[in-house]
Amino acid sequence: MKKASGLIAAVIIVKNEAHAIFEWLAHHASIGVDQFIIYDNGSTDTTVDQIRSFPDQKRIRLINWPMEFGQMPAYQNALMRFGRRFKWMAFIDADEFFIPLQHETLPEILADFENDDGLIVPWTLFGSSGHVTRPGGLILESYTHRAADDFDVNRHTKCIIKPSGIAGPTITPHNFIPLHPRGLVREDHVAIDHDTSQLPETFVPQRLRLHHYVVQSREDFANKQARGLATRSDPRDNSFFDIHDQNVVEDVTALRFVAAIREWQMRRLPARRRFGWLRRRPRGV
């Protein structure tokens, strides 16, 4: 294992993710993310309050981003404005959680990819675990059933990229255009074509997963349908839930991260007035 080095930022666009965003921040801070660049896409719930209650506000860059279908423009903006500040940038959603599998931190894993432009991480799709209404616990502890490894959706990927090695995003949030021939690789160092949003075959990670809790409970999925999408994708109808509600494998891998999230929750900052937070650009942005 190589020595960990270089700052890591996670870029995310959110809209009405109040139930998930604090847990998402706490988990990724616990595994080694240094900075969070958050584009708020017009949240009308308490998403911003949850972000502002995170104990380490120095990690947060919160940006008002009311643009319709604003995800890919936000990614481009993040690369242009912040790319030079970070060795690595991850681009994921609030229902996606990086899960190290070998008791490594994210910086320790990325130290083995110094010669690459980025790391491709495939999804591990989780279903509803039978929940109709939103459960009271954390996402990581409430949804413990997933799809089989060879389920087709698990071939979709997200990226942790080196901004210095990237020309820009593609037309989807799943991939980026590398500057060098070797480009983006899987964790086994096999290079992957950047022109596709999914792997050509099943690949089962041994070091780093991206758990994708895309449907969660029936209640949560209905809320997601009402919220709409951040990209020009097909609307998610009820058949989307039926296809992605995969619960054939019990998987409690993520439970060992719950204690660290609870520690962040115990340090939550007191509630503050929301008015004006996003009307002023935060310092350093």
C-alpha positions in Angstrom: 0.0 0.0 0.0 1.3 3.4 -0.9 1.4 6.5 1.3 -1.8 8.5 1.0 -1.4 12.0 -0.5 -3.4 14.8 -2.1 -6.6 16.5 -1.2 -9.9 14.9 -2.2 -13.1 16.7 -3.0 -16.6 15.3 -3.5 -18.9 17.1 -5.9 -22.6 16.7 -5.6 -25.8 18.4 -6.8 -28.8 18.2 -4.5 -32.4 18.9 -4.4 -34.6 18.1 -1.4 -32.2 15.6 0.1 -32.7 16.5 3.7 -33.1 12.9 4.9 -29.8 11.9 3.4 -27.3 14.7 3.1 -26.0 14.8 6.7 -25.4 11.1 6.6 -23.7 11.4 3.2 -21.4 14.1 4.4 -20.6 12.3 7.7 -19.8 9.1 6.0 -17.6 10.5 3.3 -15.7 12.7 5.8 -15.1 9.6 7.8 -13.5 7.7 5.0 -11.2 10.6 3.9 -12.9 13.2 1.8 -11.4 16.6 2.6 -13.9 19.0 0.9 -17.5 19.0 -0.3 -18.6 21.1 -3.2 -22.4 21.2 -3.0 -24.6 22.6 -5.7 -28.1 23.2 -4.3 -30.6 22.9 -7.1 -33.5 24.7 -5.6 -34.2 22.7 -2.4 -37.5 23.5 -0.7 -37.1 21.2 2.3 -34.4 21.5 5.0 -31.5 20.2 2.9 -29.6 23.5 3.4 -30.3 23.4 7.1 -28.9 19.9 7.3 -25.7 21.0 5.4 -25.2 23.9 7.7 -25.6 21.7 10.7 -22.6 19.6 9.7 -19.9 20.1 12.4 -17.0 20.9 10.1 -18.1 23.8 8.0 -14.6 24.4 6.7 -15.1 21.4 4.5 -18.2 22.8 2.8 -18.6 24.9 -0.3 -22.3 25.5 -0.8 -23.4 27.1 -4.1 -26.9 28.2 -5.2 -27.6 26.4 -8.5 -31.2 26.7 -9.5 -30.6 25.8 -13.2 -33.0 23.2 -14.7 -31.1 20.0 -15.7 -28.1 21.5 -13.9 -26.0 18.5 -13.1 -23.6 18.5 -16.0 -23.2 22.3 -16.0 -22.5 22.0 -12.3 -19.8 19.4 -12.9 -18.2 21.6 -15.6 -18.3 24.5 -13.2 -16.7 22.5 -10.4 -13.8 21.4 -12.6 -13.2 25.0 -13.9 -13.4 26.7 -10.5 -12.0 24.2 -8.1 -10.0 21.6 -10.2 -6.6 23.2 -9.5 -7.1 23.0 -5.7 -7.5 19.2 -5.5 -5.5 16.1 -6.4 -8.8 14.1 -6.8 -12.4 14.9 -7.4 -15.3 12.5 -7.0 -18.6 13.1 -8.7 -21.5 11.2 -7.1 -25.1 11.7 -5.9 -26.7 11.8 -2.5 -28.0 8.2 -2.9 -24.5 6.9 -3.6 -21.9 6.0 -0.9 -18.3 4.9 -1.4 -17.7 1.8 0.7 -14.1 0.7 1.3 -13.9 -3.0 1.6 -10.5 -3.7 3.1 -10.4 -1.3 6.1 -8.6 1.3 4.0 -9.4 5.0 3.7 -10.2 6.6 0.4 -6.8 8.4 0.3 -5.0 5.1 0.8 -6.9 3.5 -2.0 -6.3 6.4 -4.4 -2.6 6.4 -3.7 -2.3 3.2 -5.8 -3.6 5.1 -8.8 -1.0 7.9 -9.1 -0.3 7.1 -12.7 -3.9 7.1 -13.9 -6.3 10.0 -14.7 -9.1 8.5 -12.6 -10.7 5.5 -11.0 -13.9 4.0 -12.3 -16.1 2.6 -9.6 -19.2 0.5 -10.5 -22.5 0.6 -8.7 -23.6 -2.0 -6.2 -27.4 -1.6 -6.4 -29.5 -1.8 -3.2 -33.2 -2.3 -3.1 -36.0 -1.2 -0.7 -35.3 -4.0 1.8 -39.1 -4.2 1.9 -39.7 -0.7 3.3 -42.9 1.0 2.2 -42.4 4.1 4.3 -39.1 5.8 5.2 -37.4 3.9 8.0 -36.2 5.8 11.1 -32.6 4.7 10.8 -29.7 5.7 8.6 -29.7 4.7 5.0 -26.6 2.5 5.4 -28.3 0.5 8.2 -31.8 0.5 6.9 -31.1 -0.9 3.4 -29.2 -4.2 3.6 -30.4 -6.1 0.6 -29.0 -5.7 -2.9 -28.9 -7.0 -6.4 -26.8 -10.0 -7.4 -23.3 -9.1 -8.6 -24.2 -9.8 -12.2 -27.3 -7.7 -12.3 -27.0 -5.5 -15.4 -27.4 -2.1 -13.7 -24.3 -2.8 -11.6 -22.2 -2.3 -14.7 -22.9 1.5 -14.5 -20.1 3.5 -13.0 -19.1 6.8 -11.4 -15.7 8.4 -11.3 -13.0 9.7 -9.0 -10.8 11.8 -11.3 -7.6 13.8 -11.3 -8.6 17.2 -12.5 -5.1 17.6 -14.0 -5.7 14.6 -16.2 -9.3 15.4 -17.4 -10.4 17.4 -20.4 -14.0 17.6 -19.1 -17.2 15.6 -18.5 -19.0 13.6 -21.1 -22.7 14.1 -21.7 -23.6 11.9 -18.8 -22.6 12.0 -15.1 -21.0 8.6 -15.3 -17.8 9.3 -17.1 -15.1 11.9 -18.0 -12.8 12.6 -20.9 -9.2 11.8 -20.0 -6.2 13.7 -21.4 -3.8 10.7 -21.6 -4.0 7.4 -23.4 -4.2 5.2 -20.3 -7.0 7.4 -19.0 -9.5 6.0 -16.5 -9.1 2.5 -15.0 -11.0 0.0 -12.8 -9.4 -0.9 -9.5 -7.6 -3.8 -11.1 -5.9 -1.1 -13.4 -7.7 -2.2 -16.5 -8.3 0.9 -18.7 -12.0 1.7 -19.5 -13.4 3.4 -22.6 -14.6 6.9 -21.6 -17.3 6.9 -24.3 -19.5 4.5 -22.4 -21.4 5.0 -19.1 -21.2 1.3 -18.1 -18.6 -1.5 -18.1 -18.8 -4.0 -20.9 -19.0 -6.9 -18.4 -19.6 -7.6 -14.8 -16.8 -6.5 -12.5 -16.9 -7.2 -8.7 -14.8 -4.7 -6.7 -12.5 -6.0 -4.0 -11.4 -2.6 -2.6 -14.0 0.0 -3.2 -17.7 -0.2 -3.9 -20.2 2.5 -4.7 -23.4 1.5 -3.0 -26.3 2.9 -4.9 -29.5 3.3 -2.9 -31.5 4.5 -5.8 -35.1 3.6 -4.8 -35.0 3.3 -1.0 -38.6 3.0 0.4 -41.7 3.4 -1.7 -42.3 6.7 0.0 -38.8 7.9 -0.8 -39.1 6.9 -4.4 -42.4 8.8 -4.7 -40.6 11.9 -3.4 -37.8 11.4 -5.9 -40.4 11.2 -8.7 -42.0 14.4 -7.6 -38.6 16.2 -7.3 -37.6 15.5 -10.9 -34.2 14.9 -12.4 -31.0 16.9 -12.6 -30.2 15.6 -16.1 -32.2 15.2 -19.3 -33.0 11.6 -18.6 -36.2 9.6 -19.0 -38.7 10.2 -16.2 -38.6 7.5 -13.5 -42.0 5.8 -13.5 -43.2 2.9 -11.3 -41.5 0.4 -13.6 -38.2 1.9 -12.7 -38.9 1.1 -9.0 -39.8 -2.5 -9.9 -36.7 -3.0 -12.0 -34.3 -1.5 -9.4 -35.9 -2.9 -6.2 -33.4 -5.7 -6.1 -33.2 -7.5 -2.7 -31.8 -11.0 -3.5 -28.6 -10.7 -1.5 -28.4 -9.7 2.1 -25.3 -7.4 2.5 -24.3 -5.8 5.8 -20.9 -4.5 4.6 -21.8 -0.9 5.3 -22.9 -1.4 8.9 -19.3 -1.0 10.2 -19.5 2.7 9.1 -22.6 3.5 11.1 -20.7 4.3 14.4 -18.6 6.9 12.7 -21.7 8.6 11.3 -23.3 8.6 14.7 -20.3 10.4 16.1 -20.7 13.2 13.6 -24.4 13.3 14.5 -23.6 13.9 18.2 -21.5 16.9 17.1 -24.3 18.4 15.0 -24.4 22.2 15.0 -27.5 23.9 16.4 -30.2 25.0 14.0 -29.7 28.4 12.4 -31.9 30.6 10.3 -31.8 29.6 6.6 -32.7 33.1 5.2 -29.9 34.6 3.2 -27.5 31.7 3.2 -27.7 31.0 -0.5 -28.3 34.6 -1.5 -24.6 35.3 -0.8 -21.8 33.4 -2.3 -19.9 31.6 0.5 -16.3 32.7 1.2 -13.7 30.9 -0.8 -16.1 30.0 -3.6 
